[in-house]
Amino acid sequence: MREDTADFRQLFLSGAPLLDARAPVEFARGAFPGAVNLPLMDDAERHQVGLCYEEQGPQAALALGHQLVNGEIRATRTAGWAAFARAHPDGYLYCFRGGLRSQIVQQWLREDAGIAYPRVTGGYKAMRSFLIETLDAAAAECSLLVLGGMTGSGKTELIADLVTGQGGSRDAAIDLEGQARHRGSSFGRRTVAQPTQIDFENGLAISLLRHRAAGLPALVVEDEGRFIGARNLPQAFYQAIQVAPLVWLEESFEARVHRVLGDYVLGLSAEFMAALGEQAGFAAYAARLRDAMAAIAKRLGGTRYERLSDLLDQALARQEETGETDLHLGWIALLLQQYYDPMYAYQREQREARIVFRGERAAVLAFLRERTRA
């Protein structure tokens, strides 16, 4: 049998399969990428055992747990753990503190299925603490390069090129918006829900751990505000981004307008219709765009908001009736000219001293690849 482990660094670097034996409610609050929740106790059982522990002590709680999870229930859950263990012989199991629950799972696997399967000592709590320490250390020690540019300049696409294109390294950049499942502006919500804050932090910490293990001289991230949708960057990492060297991506206005059309109109409508069907999907997509516009109404001002809303409504009506999307170019261009561009131009002026390189896509990509090459 492989030994139990407390080598959290190797666990996350290797991407070892993880069997999470905590209750579903615990798993929903925060988990690790790819972990599978196969609980020893469901939420109701855990609640009953917890009350018993408070009122009668640990021995009574343990006895109640064995009473609740017995017979067919025990057999069914053990079968699930055994299937996981056979499918993932290189994996590990854990509970919250690496204590009684994971020990029981380990024992029942051995007794009922003849499988010796290792656990993570310290459990979820120790693994989570390790990742928090990883985030803090990376913020203090990583050499960051921050990619900036006006809305629609293609920053996220360039980040993707860094890790997939020829000469790139998969650990040279982190797509923060991808990990947050949000495009970062008021129009950035996707069809899928964002991860929990804890899940977002765990994923970011593991990406930072892998970058540092790769020994690369610099890490590229996109210029982000404190929040990406409803998820917020860890304070120390956010502060590191605010003082790191800035690389500015230049792009023509026309190209930026068409890229926004592709991401926030064509891409978003396709996502919704794929998820909900053509009619319901279009209605949800249209509501999402209108809600996003309403969210910045105060900052736009009444007159400008009404003008942009009218243009958006006309574009949506045309798209629904004929499938044509060219009318969307009108409100997108106006929104960039009158709202996003002045804001980004001001921010760039304030951070001019941090800009170490600026250029169009090919030049910026070449510069970043050179700076991140081991």
N, C-alpha and C positions, 0 to 999 in steps of 0.2 A: 504493500500500500504506500502511495505517496504520502509524505508527511504533511501535517497541518502547517499552515504558513502565516507569517506576519510580515512577509516581504511585499508590502503594498506597492512599492515602485515596480517590481517585476510583474506583479499581477496586472497592473494597468498598462505597462509597456507591451506585454505579450498579448493583451486582449483576451485573457483566459476567460472561458465561459463561467458565468456566475449564477448560482442557484440561490435566490433570495427567499429565505424561509420566514420572513416577517409577515405579519397580517397585511391584507390588501390596503387598509387605510394608511399604514406606515409606508408601504411601497409608493402609494400615490403622492405622499408628501415629498418624497425625494428618493431617487434611485441612481444607479450607475448605467451608462450606456450599454445596451445589450443584455442587461441582467434579466433573468426570468423569475417571476414571482410564483413560487409553488409553496404556499404557506403551510406551516404546521397547524395553525389555528386560523379559522376565518375571523372576521371582525367581531361577530357576536360572541364566539367562544372566547376570544381574547378578552373581551369586556367582562364576561362573567368571571374568568380566572383572575383578572385584575382586581375586581371587587372582593373576591374571596381572599386574595393576598392581603388587601388592606384590612379586612375585618378579622381574618382567622390565621393569617401567617403563611409562610412559604410551603410548609408541608401540606396543609389543607388545599392550597392552590394547586400544588403539583398533583395531588390525588384527584381533584376536580378535572384538571386537564386530561389526565388519563381516562377518566370516566367519559368526558365529552368526545375525545378523539380515540375511539376504540372500535373494534369489530370491523364492519364494512367500511366505515369512514377511514380508519387507519389503513386498511388494505388498499383503498382507492388512492389515498395520498402517497402511500409508499410506492405504489405502482407508478405514479407520476414522477416521483423522485428517481426511481430506478430507470425509467425511460430517458430522463434527462442525463443521468450518469452514463448510461450506455451510449447515448448519442454524443456525449461530450466527456470522454475519458480524461481529458486534460483540464477539467474544470474544478471548481471549488464551491462549497456551500457556506452560507453564513446566516446569522440572525442579527439582532440589533447590537448586542454586545459580545457576540461570539461565545455565549454561555449556554444555558440549559436548553433552549429551543434547538440550536444547531447540534448540540450533543445528542439530543433525542432523535433528530432526523438521521444523524450519523449512525446511531445505535440501531434504529429500526431498519435502515438500509442493510446493515450488516446481518441482523437477525432474520429479517423477512425476505430479503432479496439476495443475500449472499454477496453484497457489494461493499467493498471498503472504499469510502470516498472521503477526501480530505476537506477540512473546513478552514475558514479564515479566523484565526484567533483575534479577538478584539472586535470582530464583526463590523457591521456597518458604521458604528460610531467611530471606531479607530480609523477606518478607511476614509471616512468623510473628513476627519481631523487632518489626516495626511494630505488630502487634496486642498484643504484650506491653507495649510502651510506651503504647499506647492504654489498656489496662487500668489501668496505674499512674497515668496522667494523670487518667483519669476518677475513680479512687478519691480522688485528691487534690483535684479541682476540681469534681466534680458536686455539685449540691445535692440530696441524697437525702431522700425521705420514706419511712419504713418502715411497712408495713401489718401490724399485729399483731391477734391475736384468739385465742380459744380454739379447740381442735380442732373442726372442723365448722362454723365460723362463716361460711364462704364467702369466704375471702380470695382464693383463686385465681379464683373466678367474678367477684369485683369487679375484680380486675386485668384480666380479659378485658373487662369492661364499659368500663373506662377507654379501651381501645384500639379498641373496636368500637362503642360507644354514641354517640348523638348528642352533639356537642360535645366528643368526645374526640379525641385524636391518637394515631396508631399508634405514635409514639415516646415517649409520655408515661409508659409503664410497661414493665417487662420481667418476663415470666413465667419466673422462675428454675427453677421445678419443671418447666415445660414444656420448657425447654431441656435440663434434666438428664434428662428422661423418667422422672421419679420424683416421687411425691407427698410425699416428704419425711419420712415417719415409718417405723417398722419395718413398717408395713402398706402402704408406698407403692410397692412394686415393681410394674411394669407387665408386660404380656406381651412387649413389645419390650425389647431390651437397651438399657442406657444408652449414650450416646456415650462415646468414649474421653475421658480427662481433657483432652487437647489439643483435641479437637473441641469439647468443652464450653467451654473457654476461648476458642477462636476465635469460636464463635457469640456468646458473651457480649460479647466485645470489639467485634464488628461491630455488635451492638445498641447498645452504648454510643456507638460512633462515630456512628451514625445519630441517636441522641438528641441528642448535642451539636451535630450539623450542623443539626438542626431549630431550635435556638435556644430551646428550652423552658426555663422558669425552674427546674423541678424534675423529678426522676425518681422514680417510685414503684416500689418493690420489696417483695416479701413478706418478712416477718420469718423468717429462716432461721438454722439452726445452721451450724456450720463445714462439715458434710457434708450433701449432698442425695443420699441413697443412698450409692453408692460414689464419687461425684464430690464434690470439695471446692472451695469458693469460693476464688478467689485471695486470698492473705492480706491484701493491702492493701484490696481491695474488701470483704472480710468485716469488717475492722476499721472501715471507714467505716460499714457498716451498724450496727455496735454502738454508735456514738455519734450517729447521725442522729436527728432528730425522729421520734417514734413516733405513729402514728394508730391508735387502738384500735377495732376493729369489734365491736359488741355484737350478740348473737343469743340467742334463747331456747334453753333446754336441749333442749326437744322438737324444735325445728327443726334443731338441730345433730345430734341423734341420727339424724333422718331423712336429713339430708344425708350423714352418714357411711354410712348404709345404701345410699344411692344411689351413692356413689363406690366404696366398698370391697366391696360385695356385688353389687348389681345391675350396676353398670358393669364391675367386674372379671370377674364370671362371664360376662357377655356378650362381653367381649374374648377370654377364653380359649376360649369355645365357637365364636366366629367364626374363631379361628385354628386350632383343633385338632379341631373337630367336637364334637357335644354330649356324648358319653360321655367321651372323653379330655379335652376341655376342662373339664368339670366336675371330673374327678379332679385335674387340674393346679391349678385354681382353689382347690379344697378344701385341697390340699397347701400352696398358697401361704399361705392364711390360717392354717393350723395352724403352719407354719414361722414366720410373723410373730409369732404368740403365743408360741411357744417362744423366740424371740429375746429377749423381754423377761421371761422366766420368773424370772431372778434378781432383777430389779428389782421384780417383782410380789410375790415371796415364794411359798413352796410352797403354802400353803392357798389363797391368792387365785388363783394360777395354775391349780390343779386345778379350782376352781369355774368360772373363765372358760373353761377348756378343755372342761369338761363341757357348759356352755351352748352353746359353739361347735359341738361335735359333734352335739348335739341339733338345732341349727338347720340344720346342713348335711344331716343325715339327713332332716329334714322337707322341705328344699328339693329334695333329690334325688328324694324319693318323690312329692311333690305339686306342686313348683314354688313353694310358699308361702315367703315370706321374713320374715314377721313375727317369728318366733322369734329372728332375728338382733338384733332391737331390745333383747333382754334383755342379751346380753353386751356390746353396744355401749354401752348406758347405764351398765352397771356399770364398764366399762373407762374411760369418760369420768369418772365420778364418783370412782372410787378411784385412778386413775392419772394420766390426762392433765390433768384440771382442777386438781388440787392443784399439779402441776408448773408449769402455765401461770400459775396464780394467784400462785405464789411469784415467778416471773419478772417478772410484771407489777408486783408490789409493789417489786421491786428496781429497776425502771426507771420508776417512777411520775413522776419528775422530767422524763423525756424526752417524756411524752405531751402532745401539743399539741392533740389533738382526740379525742373519743370520741363514739360514737353508733351508731344503727342504720344499716342498709345505705344507705338513700336519703340520709341526712344526710352520711354518710362519703363517698359517691360525689360528692355535690355539692361538698363541701369539697375533695376531691382534684382534681376537674375545675377548680375555680377556681384552685387553687394551681399547676396544671400548664399553664394556658392561656398561650399566648405573647402 
